Amino acid sequence: MAYFIYTEVTLKLGKMPEYAAMMRELAPYMARNGWTLIQALQPVTGDFSKLIHVWELAEFADVERGLAACATPEGQAILAPMADLVAAESITIMARTDYI
């Protein structure tokens, strides 16, 4: 069974270019640790500071594996700018419904 990580990110004003640069490093790093970024969405209308990401995981154990990867020196180096870029982030673990 596949699992999904759904994140909502609220960026600080004007931080999209730096955040995008960080994500270009983070996405392949996380893919090596079981999280594949399958959607990264930004608004065309509405609140331009909000982003949505959907990551796919092959198994539930990849949740912990990915989070542990963020705590390594390599993960911490990639995520170092996060505090200056992100105002808020929520993370939800999800599974597919049985009707699709």
Summary of the structure (lengths in Angstrom):
residues: 100
radius of gyration: 13.8
end to end distance: 13.5
largest distance: 41.2
contacts: 257
relative contact order: 0.31
helix: 37%
strand: 33%
